[in-house]
Amino acid sequence: MTVKARVASTRPMDKYGGVALDVRVLHQMATALNAGQVPMNFGHSSLEPIAVRNVHASVIQLDGEHVVEATFDVDEDAWAAVETRFAGAGVTGGFSFTASETQIAASSGDPRVTLSADAAAFTDNDRAEAWRLLEATAPSEVSRLYQFDAHEIFRVIVDVWTIAGPFIVNIASSGIYDALKLLASRHQDPTVVEIHEHRADGSHSTAVIRTSDPEILRTALESMADRPSSDLAQFDPETKRWLASPPNGE
C-alpha cells in the first residue's frame, strides 16, 4: 500500500521552549529521505524499524508553516501495526525528525566520540559534565538532541569511531560509562542509550540499552564484545545478555 505522511515542520515545539526547524533543514531532510539516508523508525527507536520503499519527499506549505511530506510504499499489515501504535500513544500518526545541535566541540581535531542527549530531558550542564568525562577517553563532542514528536523520551545517542587514526576507543572505557551513568541517573524512568559503533572497514552496528540502573549499564558496556554478530542488538536487563534484533523489527 502507498502511504502519505507528514515528517517534520517549521511549527515551534513547546517541548523545546519554542525551538523550530528552519525551512532549509526541511529541504535537506527531504533530499536525505529521497536518497534513502533517513531510516523510518517508530518513536525514533532503532529497535522498531519500518521497511518502506519508493520514498518520495517534498516540502509543502500548510496552515502557514512549511512541512516535509513523504509518500512511500509499505506492507499493509506492517502499516496497520504502526497505526495501532499511534492510536495507543494518543497521537494522530505521521513520522518525525531527529536533529541535533552541537553544544561543545572536541577539544582538538575531529571527535572520536559524539554524544547527543535530548534537549528537554537533560540540561546544558548535564551535557557539559558528560563532555568532560568523555574527553578523558578521546576527543569528544556533545550535542542537544531534538526529537520532533509528541512524546517525552529520555534518549542518549552515542557514536564511537573505535579505530580512527592514532586512537583505539574502548566503548566500555570509564569515560564513556561515567558520562552515560551521569545522564541515566538524572531521571527515575529508564533512559534509552543507543551506541553506534563505526569501524575502520566502514561497517557499523547499533547497540541499544534501556535502563536507569548504573550496574545494568556497566554490565551491558562491559559485555559489548559478546554481542551477536548482527547490525542491531539490544541488552536484556533480565538475563543480562545481548540479543540480536530482527532486521525488520519483527
MIKE-285868 format. One line per 8 residues: number of its first residue (from 1); their letters; for each residue z, y, x of N, C-alpha, C. Coordinates in pm, 1 decimal, m for minus. Atoms other than C-alpha are relative to their C-alpha. Example, Ala and Ser with C-alpha at 12.3 -4.5 7.8 and 13.67 -1.06 7.14 Angstrom:
2
1 = AS = 0.0:m119.0:89.0:780.0:m450.0:1230.0:0.0:120.0:90.0  m6.0:m119.0:m82.0:714.0:m106.0:1367.0:73.0:109.0:m77.0 .
//
This chain:
250
1 = MTVKARVA = 0.0:m118.7:83.5:0.0:0.0:0.0:0.0:125.5:88.2  2.5:m127.3:m72.1:m51.4:364.9:103.5:110.5:90.1:m53.4  m115.6:m83.0:35.7:249.4:596.7:105.1:m20.5:139.6:56.7  m3.7:m138.1:m49.2:276.4:976.0:135.7:146.3:41.3:13.8  m139.3:m36.5:m24.0:598.8:1107.5:286.7:9.0:134.2:71.1  m28.7:m123.9:m71.3:740.5:1440.5:398.2:95.6:m33.2:114.3  m70.7:44.4:m119.5:868.7:1400.4:750.4:97.3:105.0:53.2  m84.7:m108.0:m52.0:1011.1:1738.3:855.8:m51.9:131.3:m54.9 .
9 = STRPMDKY = 41.6:m130.1:50.9:1002.1:2103.4:756.1:69.6:111.6:76.4  m64.1:m116.7:m60.9:1097.2:2454.2:863.2:120.9:46.5:m80.7  m114.8:m39.3:82.4:1370.9:2465.4:598.6:128.9:m7.6:82.9  m125.9:2.0:m76.8:1708.5:2560.9:756.9:91.6:m113.1:m46.2  m91.9:109.4:29.4:1964.6:2280.6:775.4:143.8:50.0:5.9  m139.6:m43.0:4.0:2318.2:2365.5:663.4:86.0:m79.1:97.9  m77.8:87.3:m89.4:2448.2:2071.7:867.4:9.2:57.1:140.4  4.1:m54.3:m135.5:2346.7:2253.7:1186.2:10.4:152.1:1.2 .
17 = GGVALDVR = m23.2:m143.5:1.2:2450.9:2603.7:1086.5:m124.7:81.9:m23.9  121.0:m73.2:31.5:2108.4:2702.5:958.3:m112.5:m15.8:99.8  107.8:24.8:m96.2:1902.9:2570.9:1251.1:m122.2:m53.2:m73.0  124.3:45.4:60.7:1538.5:2518.8:1158.0:m104.0:m23.4:108.1  109.1:26.7:m93.1:1232.1:2379.3:1333.1:m103.8:111.1:m6.4  111.1:m93.5:m6.7:965.4:2621.2:1449.0:m127.8:m71.1:m45.8  123.6:61.9:49.2:623.1:2561.2:1291.0:m79.4:m62.2:114.2  71.6:59.3:m114.1:485.0:2494.3:1640.7:51.2:m141.1:28.8 .
25 = VLHQMATA = m56.5:133.3:m19.8:722.3:2198.0:1668.5:m56.9:m96.1:m103.5  57.3:85.3:103.6:588.4:2064.9:1339.2:m141.1:m44.3:37.5  135.3:37.0:m41.7:233.3:2076.6:1473.1:4.2:m102.2:113.9  m14.9:97.2:m108.5:348.0:1893.8:1787.4:37.9:m136.6:m55.5  m41.5:126.2:59.0:513.1:1630.9:1571.9:m116.1:m68.1:m71.1  114.8:57.8:68.1:202.7:1582.1:1357.8:m96.7:m62.7:100.0  87.3:54.6:m104.7:m1.9:1532.4:1674.2:56.7:m130.6:54.6  m63.3:120.7:m53.2:250.7:1278.3:1805.4:m6.3:m115.1:m100.2 .
33 = LNAGQVPM = 10.3:103.7:102.6:252.0:1089.8:1474.6:m140.4:m58.5:m3.6  138.4:47.3:4.5:m125.9:1069.2:1471.8:m36.0:m83.1:122.5  25.2:75.8:m123.3:m116.3:936.2:1829.4:85.4:m126.1:8.8  m85.6:118.1:m0.5:137.7:667.7:1735.8:117.5:9.4:94.1  m107.1:m19.8:m98.0:403.8:819.1:1961.4:138.2:15.8:m62.6  m128.0:m17.6:68.1:677.6:861.2:1697.8:25.4:m122.5:m86.5  m27.1:119.9:80.4:834.0:540.9:1559.9:55.2:37.3:m136.7  m55.0:m15.2:134.5:912.2:512.7:1190.5:123.3:m88.5:m11.5 .
41 = NFGHSSLE = m125.3:73.9:14.9:1278.1:411.9:1150.1:72.6:49.4:m123.5  m86.2:m43.4:109.6:1520.1:417.2:858.4:126.5:59.5:58.9  m124.1:m61.5:m43.1:1806.5:659.3:915.4:8.5:23.6:149.6  6.2:m25.5:m144.6:1695.2:726.6:1276.4:44.7:m119.4:83.6  m54.8:114.8:m72.9:1812.3:376.4:1372.9:m110.3:m85.0:61.4  94.6:89.2:m67.1:1617.8:177.4:1631.9:9.7:m142.0:m53.4  m19.9:133.8:53.5:1760.5:m132.0:1463.4:m72.9:m21.0:m132.6  64.8:11.7:129.5:1568.7:m56.5:1143.1:m140.5:59.6:4.0 .
49 = PIAVRNVH = 137.9:m50.9:m6.2:1203.4:m2.8:1237.7:m78.1:m38.9:m125.1  86.9:26.3:113.8:941.3:14.8:964.5:m143.0:m5.4:52.1  135.5:18.9:m52.4:599.0:m124.4:1053.1:m100.9:72.5:m89.3  99.8:m75.7:75.4:331.7:123.7:944.3:m133.2:m1.3:75.5  134.4:m1.0:m56.9:m43.5:150.5:1003.3:m76.4:119.8:m53.8  92.0:m104.3:46.3:m317.1:410.6:974.2:73.1:129.3:m36.6  m78.4:m121.7:24.1:m84.5:708.2:1006.3:m89.1:123.3:14.3  67.5:m130.2:m9.3:m233.0:1049.3:932.4:99.8:107.3:m40.7 .
57 = ASVIQLDG = m98.2:m104.6:25.5:m9.0:1355.7:955.3:m63.8:137.4:14.1  48.5:m137.5:m8.3:m73.5:1726.0:898.5:111.3:93.9:m44.2  m97.4:m102.6:38.9:120.6:2049.2:848.9:m55.3:74.9:m120.2  41.1:m69.9:121.3:102.6:2197.6:498.8:105.0:104.7:m35.0  m96.7:m96.3:51.2:272.3:2485.7:317.0:47.1:m45.5:m137.7  m58.7:44.9:125.7:510.8:2403.1:33.5:124.4:82.8:m29.1  m115.8:m79.1:42.2:752.5:2632.5:m152.0:43.6:99.5:108.0  m31.7:m102.3:m98.4:730.9:2896.0:118.8:39.7:m52.0:135.9 .
65 = EHVVEATF = m34.2:59.2:m129.2:801.6:2653.4:404.4:m118.6:m80.6:51.7  97.8:92.1:m58.4:586.8:2454.9:644.5:59.5:m140.2:3.9  m47.0:138.5:11.9:611.2:2077.7:606.1:m97.1:m92.5:72.7  83.4:107.3:m53.7:484.2:1779.4:804.3:m9.7:m107.4:m107.5  23.8:102.5:101.4:329.1:1545.4:550.8:m82.7:m111.0:63.6  68.7:114.0:m61.2:217.9:1197.3:652.2:m37.2:m102.5:m106.1  37.7:116.1:79.7:26.9:917.6:482.4:m14.8:m117.8:94.9  8.5:119.7:m83.1:39.2:561.4:611.2:m3.2:m122.6:m88.7 .
73 = DVDEDAWA = 1.0:128.0:69.4:m13.6:201.8:509.3:121.9:m81.1:41.6  m119.6:78.5:m26.7:290.7:m22.7:481.5:3.2:m117.9:m96.3  m15.1:116.8:86.3:369.6:m365.8:340.0:79.5:37.7:m125.5  m61.7:m40.2:126.3:462.7:m331.9:m28.0:145.2:m43.4:m10.7  m138.1:48.2:6.8:777.5:m546.1:m5.0:89.8:77.3:96.1  m78.6:m75.6:m97.8:892.2:m363.4:306.8:31.3:139.0:m52.8  m23.2:m134.6:52.1:849.3:m27.7:136.5:96.7:m2.5:m118.3  m95.4:12.3:110.8:1034.7:m147.1:m174.5:142.5:m6.8:53.4 .
81 = AVETRFAG = m133.0:8.5:m60.6:1328.0:m233.3:52.7:45.5:136.2:50.9  m32.7:m134.1:m47.6:1313.7:114.3:207.0:41.7:89.3:m116.5  m34.0:m83.1:115.3:1314.4:281.0:m135.5:136.7:m36.6:m56.9  m132.6:42.3:44.6:1617.7:72.8:m232.0:108.4:62.2:87.1  m96.0:m62.1:m92.2:1795.4:202.6:79.3:13.9:149.6:m27.0  m5.7:m142.4:32.3:1703.4:562.1:m8.3:85.4:21.7:m125.4  m75.6:m14.9:124.7:1841.8:516.2:m359.3:148.8:m24.1:23.3  m139.8:28.8:m29.8:2161.9:361.3:m224.5:68.1:112.0:75.4 .
89 = AGVTGGFS = m55.5:m111.5:m77.3:2207.1:657.3:9.9:6.4:128.9:m81.5  m3.8:m117.7:85.3:2158.4:900.5:m278.5:m97.1:108.8:39.8  100.8:m98.7:m39.9:1850.9:1070.0:m131.1:m132.4:m35.3:m65.7  124.0:18.8:75.0:1502.9:1113.3:m276.0:m105.6:m74.3:78.6  97.6:73.5:m78.9:1318.5:948.7:11.3:m63.3:87.9:105.1  64.6:m72.8:m107.3:1090.0:1056.8:289.9:56.3:m40.8:134.2  m46.6:26.6:m134.9:1136.2:1047.5:663.8:42.3:130.0:63.2  m44.7:m120.9:m65.3:1287.6:1290.4:905.1:m17.8:m12.0:150.1 .
97 = FTASETQI = 34.2:m12.9:m140.9:1257.3:1402.3:1261.3:126.1:21.7:82.9  m108.3:m23.2:m94.6:1496.3:1381.1:1552.4:m52.6:86.3:113.4  39.5:m89.6:m108.1:1474.4:1665.3:1802.0:121.4:27.9:87.1  m111.2:m32.8:m88.9:1682.6:1773.0:2099.1:m26.1:131.8:70.2  4.3:m128.4:m69.7:1760.2:2096.4:2279.0:89.8:m10.5:122.5  m77.6:13.0:m122.5:1871.4:2096.7:2641.2:116.3:98.6:0.7  m118.0:m85.0:m12.9:2224.3:2229.3:2682.8:32.9:25.5:146.5  m27.4:m14.0:m143.4:2285.0:2161.6:3054.6:m100.9:m85.9:74.9 .
105 = AASSGDPR = 98.8:72.3:m79.1:2013.0:2065.0:3300.7:66.4:m69.5:118.0  m50.6:70.1:m117.8:2056.6:1836.4:3600.4:29.3:100.4:111.8  m41.3:m91.0:m107.1:2227.7:1997.1:3898.3:m104.9:9.5:109.8  103.9:m2.0:m102.4:1938.8:1903.4:4127.1:m110.8:m97.1:m37.3  113.0:88.6:24.1:1589.8:1761.0:4079.3:m11.5:m44.5:m144.2  18.3:55.5:133.3:1480.9:1555.5:3781.9:121.0:m84.0:m38.3  m113.7:81.9:42.4:1753.5:1392.4:3574.1:m31.5:m148.7:6.1  12.4:145.5:3.9:1807.8:1017.6:3617.2:72.6:m57.3:m120.7 .
113 = VTLSADAA = m69.2:36.2:123.2:2035.8:1006.8:3313.2:m8.3:120.9:m93.4  m4.2:m106.0:99.8:1988.4:1211.1:2995.9:83.3:m49.0:m118.3  m86.0:33.4:113.7:2234.4:1218.6:2706.8:m19.1:105.6:m106.6  11.9:m89.8:115.2:2175.0:1368.7:2362.6:104.8:m41.6:m102.9  m106.0:28.3:97.3:2469.9:1392.9:2122.6:m15.6:94.4:m117.8  23.2:m75.6:121.9:2448.7:1509.4:1762.0:67.2:137.3:4.7  m46.7:m137.6:m13.1:2485.4:1888.3:1745.3:110.1:34.4:m98.6  m105.5:m26.7:97.6:2709.4:1879.1:1436.6:123.2:m85.9:24.0 .
121 = AFTDNDRA = m111.9:92.8:m17.3:2923.4:1578.9:1525.8:79.8:27.5:126.9  m65.7:m24.5:m129.2:3004.7:1691.4:1881.3:m18.1:145.9:39.5  3.5:m140.8:m37.9:3080.9:2031.5:2029.5:m71.2:18.1:133.6  57.8:m29.7:m131.0:2918.1:2203.5:2324.6:97.7:m36.2:110.5  m100.5:37.5:m100.4:3245.6:2148.7:2511.3:2.1:m150.3:22.9  6.6:146.1:m14.1:3224.6:1774.1:2439.5:m116.6:m38.8:90.4  118.1:34.7:m79.6:2874.1:1758.6:2582.3:13.2:48.5:144.3  m18.1:m51.2:m135.7:2967.6:1974.6:2881.7:91.2:m91.5:81.1 .
129 = EAWRLLEA = m89.6:92.1:m69.9:3253.5:1739.8:2969.2:m71.5:m131.8:29.6  77.7:121.6:m23.5:3022.6:1439.7:2926.5:m95.3:20.0:117.3  91.4:m29.0:m111.9:2775.7:1606.9:3165.8:72.4:m8.8:133.5  m76.3:5.2:m126.2:3044.0:1648.5:3432.4:29.2:m144.2:39.7  m26.5:141.0:m29.9:3127.6:1278.3:3404.4:m127.2:m71.8:43.2  126.3:64.6:m34.2:2762.6:1172.1:3416.0:m48.6:39.4:139.2  47.7:m48.4:m129.4:2689.2:1383.6:3722.2:65.9:m74.8:115.8  m63.6:81.3:m104.2:2931.6:1161.2:3917.0:m83.2:m124.3:30.6 .
137 = TAPSEVSR = 85.9:118.1:m16.8:2672.2:884.5:3872.0:m135.8:36.1:58.4  134.7:m39.6:m41.3:2338.3:1062.9:3916.0:m31.1:134.4:m63.6  40.9:m124.9:65.5:2163.1:1391.9:3834.8:m23.4:m24.0:m149.0  m1.1:26.8:143.7:2204.6:1422.0:3458.8:m27.1:125.8:m80.7  29.0:m108.3:93.3:2102.2:1633.5:3163.4:61.7:m35.8:m134.3  m51.9:24.2:134.5:2274.7:1671.1:2826.3:m66.6:96.1:m97.4  70.6:m77.4:102.1:2121.5:1797.1:2503.5:72.6:m9.2:m133.0  m43.9:4.4:139.8:2211.1:1882.8:2146.3:m104.1:m79.7:m78.7 .
145 = LYQFDAHE = 88.6:85.9:79.1:2065.1:1621.1:1910.2:m0.7:48.8:m143.8  15.0:m41.7:139.0:1930.2:1734.1:1574.0:m68.7:m111.5:m77.4  54.1:105.9:85.1:1875.6:1468.2:1307.9:m25.8:61.1:m136.9  33.3:m74.9:119.7:1691.5:1633.8:1024.5:m11.2:m93.9:m120.0  m3.6:79.6:121.8:1801.3:1420.3:731.5:125.9:37.0:m77.5  m109.5:m37.2:89.7:2068.0:1416.8:460.9:132.4:m62.8:39.1  m119.4:76.3:m31.8:2324.0:1204.8:642.6:70.0:53.9:123.9  m80.9:m30.6:m118.9:2605.5:1295.5:877.3:18.0:m130.3:77.1 .
153 = IFRVIVDV = m12.1:122.8:m77.2:2595.9:1042.0:1157.5:39.7:33.8:141.6  m46.8:m19.2:m136.2:2775.5:1017.3:1490.2:m91.7:m82.5:90.7  98.9:70.1:m81.0:2491.9:931.1:1726.1:m10.8:64.1:137.8  20.5:m42.4:m138.1:2452.1:949.8:2103.2:m115.8:m82.2:55.4  115.3:68.0:m58.9:2124.1:866.1:2277.4:1.0:23.4:150.3  m1.8:m8.2:m145.8:2120.9:788.7:2648.9:m128.9:m60.8:54.0  115.8:52.6:m71.5:1807.8:748.5:2860.1:36.2:m12.5:146.9  m36.8:27.1:m138.8:1857.2:590.1:3201.7:m122.3:m51.8:75.2 .
161 = WTIAGPFI = 104.3:48.8:m89.1:1596.5:555.2:3474.3:71.9:m77.1:110.4  m87.8:81.0:m84.5:1761.0:263.2:3653.9:m41.7:0.3:146.4  47.5:m10.7:m138.1:1541.9:284.5:3964.4:m100.2:113.4:4.0  86.7:m117.0:m5.9:1392.3:623.9:4037.8:19.3:68.5:134.0  m13.0:m60.6:m132.4:1325.0:744.5:4390.0:113.9:m64.4:76.3  m109.8:55.2:m80.3:1638.6:706.5:4601.9:116.0:m52.5:m83.1  m114.2:34.2:85.0:1860.2:635.5:4300.9:m14.3:m138.4:m61.7  m11.4:122.6:77.5:1964.4:299.1:4163.9:120.2:20.5:m92.3 .
169 = VNIASSGI = m104.1:m36.7:94.7:2161.3:374.5:3848.4:50.8:m124.6:m72.2  m63.8:110.5:70.2:2404.2:114.8:3713.5:45.9:50.2:m136.5  m34.3:m45.7:135.0:2429.3:152.2:3335.0:149.7:m15.8:m27.3  m143.1:24.1:21.8:2784.0:12.4:3347.7:87.0:83.9:93.5  m77.7:m81.6:m93.2:2891.1:276.2:3602.2:110.7:75.6:m72.6  m114.9:m66.4:61.2:3218.4:454.0:3542.6:m38.9:134.0:m61.5  38.7:m128.9:54.0:3044.2:788.4:3489.6:m60.7:m11.0:m138.2  62.5:18.5:130.6:2830.8:662.9:3200.3:102.7:m48.6:m101.9 .
177 = YDALKLLA = m103.5:49.1:91.8:3119.6:469.6:3047.3:95.7:112.2:m39.7  m97.0:m106.0:28.3:3358.4:765.2:3076.4:m59.8:104.6:m94.9  64.0:m98.3:86.9:3107.0:1000.4:2913.7:m11.0:m52.3:m143.0  12.9:57.3:133.7:3041.6:765.2:2621.4:137.0:m20.7:m65.0  m135.9:16.3:52.6:3411.5:688.7:2582.9:52.8:132.8:m52.5  m43.6:m133.4:41.7:3484.8:1061.3:2563.8:m57.3:35.2:m136.7  63.8:m37.4:125.4:3233.0:1114.2:2283.2:41.8:m91.4:m114.6  m37.6:94.4:105.8:3318.3:798.0:2088.8:142.8:22.2:m48.3 .
185 = SRHQDPTV = m140.5:m21.6:37.2:3686.7:896.4:2090.0:19.4:123.0:m87.3  m12.8:m124.7:76.3:3613.8:1222.3:1907.4:10.0:m23.4:m149.8  m0.2:27.6:143.2:3590.3:1050.7:1568.3:58.3:m138.1:m26.4  m51.3:131.3:38.0:3762.1:767.0:1387.6:m113.1:m92.3:m44.2  114.4:81.5:40.7:3432.3:650.0:1242.0:m77.9:m43.9:122.8  75.7:49.4:m115.5:3210.4:442.4:1471.9:m110.5:96.3:42.3  111.8:m73.9:m56.5:2965.6:618.3:1700.0:m110.8:m98.8:33.6  115.2:82.0:m35.9:2617.3:473.4:1734.2:m51.6:48.6:135.0 .
193 = VEIHEHRA = 48.4:m31.8:m134.1:2516.2:464.6:2101.3:m129.3:m76.4:22.8  128.4:62.1:m34.6:2151.9:397.7:2185.8:m25.5:24.5:148.5  28.3:m10.8:m142.6:2076.7:325.6:2551.0:m142.5:m47.3:24.6  139.3:31.8:m31.4:1712.5:336.5:2656.8:m12.8:m12.7:151.9  13.1:26.0:m143.3:1657.5:178.0:2995.8:m147.0:3.4:40.0  136.5:m13.2:m50.1:1341.9:280.1:3182.9:m4.7:m59.1:141.4  6.4:71.5:m126.9:1238.3:55.1:3472.2:m117.5:48.4:85.3  100.8:m46.3:m95.2:1025.6:113.7:3779.0:m139.8:m51.2:m34.3 .
201 = DGSHSTAV = 132.0:56.1:31.8:743.9:m110.4:3646.9:m59.8:59.0:m127.7  50.5:m63.6:120.2:701.7:110.7:3341.3:51.8:m59.8:m128.8  m55.0:62.3:120.0:878.0:m123.3:3099.0:129.6:70.7:m41.0  m125.5:m59.9:46.6:1171.8:m14.6:2888.8:58.8:m86.3:m110.7  m67.5:74.4:105.8:1426.3:m158.8:2647.9:108.1:88.4:m60.7  m100.9:m76.4:72.7:1677.7:m31.6:2394.6:117.8:m90.5:m33.5  m122.5:71.9:33.0:2038.1:m143.9:2353.5:84.1:88.7:m91.4  m73.9:m77.5:98.5:2249.0:m35.3:2055.1:142.9:m53.0:m11.8 .
209 = IRTSDPEI = m142.6:31.8:13.5:2628.7:m27.5:2039.2:56.4:88.1:m110.7  m61.7:m78.1:107.0:2820.3:80.1:1728.2:150.3:m29.8:0.6  m143.9:22.9:m11.1:3192.9:125.7:1783.6:76.3:131.2:17.4  m91.0:m108.6:m34.7:3488.0:361.4:1808.1:107.5:m50.2:96.3  m97.8:65.5:m85.7:3682.1:118.9:2030.0:m45.5:7.8:146.4  42.8:m12.3:m139.7:3668.3:205.9:2402.5:m10.5:m133.6:72.4  7.7:130.3:m65.7:3728.9:m157.5:2500.4:m126.7:m75.2:m40.1  126.3:58.7:42.9:3435.1:m278.0:2291.1:m114.6:65.9:76.7 .
217 = LRTALESM = 102.9:m73.2:m74.0:3225.7:m8.2:2455.7:m6.9:m47.5:144.6  m2.8:45.3:m138.9:3337.7:m118.2:2803.0:m59.9:m140.7:12.6  51.8:136.8:m4.0:3266.5:m485.3:2729.1:m151.6:m1.9:m16.5  144.3:m4.2:23.8:2921.0:m400.9:2597.1:m74.4:47.8:124.3  68.2:m52.8:m118.1:2827.6:m194.9:2901.9:6.9:m98.1:117.0  m15.2:92.4:m112.4:2965.9:m446.5:3149.9:m83.4:m126.4:m16.4  79.0:121.7:23.8:2765.7:m726.6:2985.6:m147.3:31.7:m26.3  139.7:m38.1:24.3:2436.2:m535.6:2968.6:m98.8:m95.6:66.8 .
225 = ADRPSSDL = 90.1:91.2:m71.8:2284.8:m773.8:3222.8:m19.7:m130.8:m74.9  9.1:124.7:75.1:2344.4:m1059.5:2978.1:m77.3:15.3:m130.5  77.0:m20.8:123.1:2128.8:m908.5:2704.3:m116.4:m98.3:m9.2  121.4:81.8:15.9:1849.7:m1123.9:2556.5:m120.0:75.0:57.6  119.0:m61.3:m60.2:1512.9:m1061.8:2718.3:m93.8:48.5:m110.0  80.5:m58.7:106.8:1383.8:m854.6:2426.1:3.9:151.5:15.3  6.7:m145.4:m12.2:1288.0:m491.5:2387.8:113.4:69.4:m73.3  m105.5:m60.9:81.2:1569.1:m430.3:2138.2:114.0:m98.1:m18.8 .
233 = AQFDPETK = m118.1:86.3:15.1:1921.6:m571.8:2138.1:115.7:82.5:m54.9  m119.2:m66.5:50.7:2245.0:m489.1:1960.0:122.8:m80.7:37.5  m123.7:66.8:m39.2:2602.4:m565.9:2058.3:81.2:m32.0:m123.6  m82.5:45.5:112.1:2807.8:m769.3:1811.5:146.4:11.1:40.5  m139.8:m17.9:m40.9:3170.3:m647.5:1834.5:90.4:m116.9:m38.4  m81.8:114.0:41.3:3298.7:m960.4:1658.8:m5.4:m112.1:104.3  15.6:108.2:m98.6:3156.3:m1217.0:1901.9:m1.6:51.7:143.1  8.3:m63.5:m132.4:3137.2:m966.0:2190.3:m119.7:m53.3:78.6 .
241 = RWLASPPN = 123.6:47.2:m61.7:2782.6:m1078.9:2258.9:m115.7:90.6:m40.1  122.4:m70.6:30.4:2444.3:m913.5:2276.1:m93.1:m90.0:m81.2  89.9:74.8:86.5:2199.4:m1022.8:2005.0:m136.9:68.3:m0.4  135.3:m53.8:8.3:1823.3:m982.2:2001.6:m26.2:44.3:m143.3  35.8:m48.2:131.4:1693.4:m775.9:1709.7:m145.7:m33.3:m28.1  139.7:31.2:32.7:1375.9:m882.2:1526.9:m88.1:121.2:22.4  87.3:m111.6:m32.0:1077.2:m668.1:1626.1:m35.9:87.6:m117.4  35.7:m77.3:116.6:1011.9:m556.2:1269.5:119.3:31.2:m88.0 .
249 = GE = m119.6:m32.6:75.1:1374.7:m507.4:1165.9:31.2:m97.3:m109.7  m18.8:98.6:108.6:1370.7:m825.4:956.0:139.1:m61.9:7.0 .
//
